């Protein structure tokens, strides 16, 4: 297992290199940050001086190699929007907020989807099954920004039960996390229901019933464990969607995470911050996929990574 993890980490290196190149090129062709910083009234001499000081007058390949060399030394550049602040420092300040939001949203999605999926599969073609299916489709169809606004109006403005912005209050995370986790819980519920129905029709489940094993033990001791692989796989695949959805949710709730920071950085052409955020997001998604692969071996001992 240790060897497998080591090789998976090595495989991340060329992927990250490719991501740095793509983001570097996209940021460079999206607009001139010098004009944005100086404004339309800047003189040609001012533009030329700032362009030279930022190294933007050099060929693109030279800029990229210089950027790559700095990254390998832990220097991800200086922010253009936050003057004299390293981009890495700015992102690290916002990262805990996003990780808190994403992990809470994932926890909410799991807490909703596991009981909903079990109840729907046990009561196949019954009212609970139809209700769970309806809520799953409904949860996927609702846009995050609309759900977030509705939650703010109901629980923040009308009932005044929960805070609607910032993260100073421990309860501040509930509304944005539920907004982010609602669509994920809908997808997880459907995949768990489908996987449980497949497992519960197999011979070893019928044998357990024939031996007089209680239905609760059959579900939690046999069926759920064997149905967990597609469920966990989907969690890994949806990790990128969770990060992307956080951008919208952080905007709605003014949540001070890297999603909100990314929108601000793109708007101000803050290249160093944008590149740093993308790198962090890529590392987080790849790390989640690695954790999912490792969990396979614990859930099903027949799966061994060489």
Secondary structure, DSSP 8 states (H G I E B T S, - for coil): -HHHHHHHHHHHHHHHHHHHHHHHHHHHHT--HHHHHH-TT--HHHHHHHHHHTTTTS-HHHHHHHHHHHHHTT---B-SSSTT-BHHHHHHHHHHHHHHHHHHHHHHHHHHHHHHHHHHHHTTTSHHHHHHHHHHHHHHHS-HHHHHHHHIIIIIIIS--S--S-SSSGGGHHHHHHHHHHHHHHHHHHHHHHHHHHHHTSHHHHHHHHTT--HHHIIIIIIHHHHHHHHHHHHHHTHHHHHHHHHHHHHHHT--SHHHHHHHHHHTT-HHHHHHHHHHHHHHHHHHHHHHHHHHHHH-TT----
